[in-house]
């Protein structure tokens, strides 16, 4: 298995994986996150063109995809019911999704991020229990609630490598 930056040639497969992830969310009781076809193809194309879309593949097959950015992220400026572990510079992981047969690979994606940033922030929906479990299992701490640009709440997590 290897990580690489996504290219425009990967877009159809990436969108298929996001579609599978939306289905998985619904199957696990998360009916409100990633509605209306989120993430949109245009957003993923922006991630790719900006060099921020990362894929995990094996023998040419994409198993997972996520976006990784340098902070700061403006949606993390305000946090309620808690606080960040550190205000030092950080990386951000957004839009992580694994192929159905690739369940459990999120740990490898988190490790990839931690190998590049010693401080990572990530958020997820309150109904996304599988992601919350994966984050806690991988050493992320729940820090509080943040707000997306549209006002929706998300649970904020952070991990700092010691």
N, C-alpha and C positions, 0 to 999 in steps of 0.2 A: 504494500500500500504506500502511496505517496501523495503528498500535497502539492498543488500547483495553483497558480493564478488561472482563473477561468478565462476563456477566450469567447469571442462571438460565436464560434463553432459549437460551443457547449450550451447555448441558450435554450434550445428545445428540451434537452435532457434536464437541465436545471429547472425549467418550468414544470416538467413532469414530476420531479422530486418534490417541488413545492406543492403541487396538486395532491400528491400522495400524503404529504404532511398535513394538509388541511383535512383530508379524509380521516387520518389517524386522530387528529384533534377531536373531530366530531365523535369518533368511535369511543374516545376516552372521556366524553362528557364536556369537552370544551367547544361550545357552540358559538362563542362570540369573538374569539381571536382569529385573525386572518380571514375575516369575512370579505365578501365582495371581490374575491380573486386576488387578495393581497398575498404576496407582494406582486405588484403589476410588472409586466414584462419591461416596461420603460424604466422602472426603478432598478431592475436587475441589469439592464443594459448600462445604466449609469454606474452601477457597482463595478461591472466588468471594465468599462472604459476608464474608470478611475483607478483600476488596479486593486480594487478592494474586495472582489469576489474570489473566494478561495474554495477549491474543491478537493475532496479526498477521493482518490480513484485507485482502482486495482485492475490491472490488465486492461486499461482503457475504459473501464466502466466506472461511472461516477457513483459514489456511495453516499457522499454527503456534500453539502454546500453551506457556506455562511459568508457574511460580510464582516470585514475587520477594518477598523478605522483608528487613526490616532485621535485621542481626546484633545480638547474637551468636546463633549457632546452637549448641546444646549438643553436637551431634555433632562439632563442630570444636574442642572444648575440648582433646582429646587427639589428638596427631598423632605417628606413629612413622615412623622411617626418613626423617626430614627435619624441616623447620620451615616455618612460614608466612613469607612475605616481609615481612609487617608485622602488628603486633598492633593497629593503629589500627582505628577503627570501619569496618565493612564491610557490604555488601549480599550477599545469597545468592540464587542461582538454583537452583531445583530443578525436576524433572519437565519438562524441555524436550522437546518433540516437534513434528515437522513432518509435514504431510500428504505422502503419497507423491509427489505432483506438485510438492511444495514443497521438495524436497531442496536443500540449500545455503542455506536461509534462516536457519539457526542463527546465522550471522554477524550478521545484522540484529538478532536477539534479543540477542546479546551486546552489540552497540553500544547498543541501547536501555538495557540495564542499566548500561553504563559512562557513559551520558549522565546517569544518576541517581545513581550511586555511583562514586566514583573508585577504589574498592577493592572487588573482588568475589571471593567464594569460591564454588566449585562442586565437586562430586565426581561420579565415575562409576565404573562397574564395570570391573574389569580386562579383561573380555571385550568391552567396548564400544569397539572400536577406531575406528569412525567418529567417535564423540564425542571420543575422545582426540585424533584427528587434527584435528578441528574446533577444539578448545580450543587446541592448540598453534599451529595456523594463525592463530588470532585473538589470539595474544600472551599466552595464559595459560601460567603456569609450573607444572610438576608439583612439588608441595611435600612429599608423603609419603603416608602411609596414615592414614585416619580410620576410625572404627567407628560403624556405625549402632546404634540402640538395641537391636536384636536381636543385635548382635555381629558382623554381616557387615562385611567390609572393603570400603572404597572408596578409589579413588585421588583425592587432594585436589589441586585446582588453585587458583591465585589469580592475579589480574591487578590491577596498580595503575597507574592512569593517571598519567603524569608531567606 
